[in-house]
Amino acid sequence: MYQRLRNLREDRDLNQTAVAEVLHVSQTTYSRYENGTLDIPSASLIALARFYGTSVDYLLGLTGNPEPYRD
């Protein structure tokens, strides 16, 4: 999961500070999310899935399909 978060961020040429701002956390906190030393709250996972246009399952590595679910 953590590598997937990093890959999504880097594929969009974003730094950790930019993504941290989306989540309203510090860059240090986001860095800990990305390297796995701090659990990501569910609200932040949902925000990341929306931000990247994917599903929480994809972020968590439960599916290889990056397409978001349809309502």
Secondary structure as the mmCIF struct_conf table of DSSP 4:
data_model
#
loop_
_struct_conf.conf_type_id
_struct_conf.id
_struct_conf.beg_label_comp_id
_struct_conf.beg_label_asym_id
_struct_conf.beg_label_seq_id
_struct_conf.end_label_comp_id
_struct_conf.end_label_asym_id
_struct_conf.end_label_seq_id
HELX_RH_AL_P HELX_RH_AL_P1 TYR A 2 ASP A 11
TURN_TY1_P TURN_TY1_P1 ARG A 12 ASP A 13
HELX_RH_AL_P HELX_RH_AL_P2 GLN A 16 LEU A 23
TURN_TY1_P TURN_TY1_P2 HIS A 24 HIS A 24
BEND BEND1 VAL A 25 VAL A 25
HELX_RH_AL_P HELX_RH_AL_P3 GLN A 27 ASN A 35
TURN_TY1_P TURN_TY1_P3 GLY A 36 GLY A 36
BEND BEND2 THR A 37 LEU A 38
HELX_LH_PP_P HELX_LH_PP_P1 ASP A 39 PRO A 41
HELX_RH_AL_P HELX_RH_AL_P4 SER A 42 TYR A 52
TURN_TY1_P TURN_TY1_P4 GLY A 53 GLY A 53
BEND BEND3 THR A 54 THR A 54
HELX_RH_AL_P HELX_RH_AL_P5 VAL A 56 LEU A 60
TURN_TY1_P TURN_TY1_P5 GLY A 61 GLY A 61
BEND BEND4 LEU A 62 LEU A 62
BEND BEND5 GLY A 64 GLY A 64
BEND BEND6 GLU A 67 GLU A 67
HELX_LH_PP_P HELX_LH_PP_P2 PRO A 68 ARG A 70
#
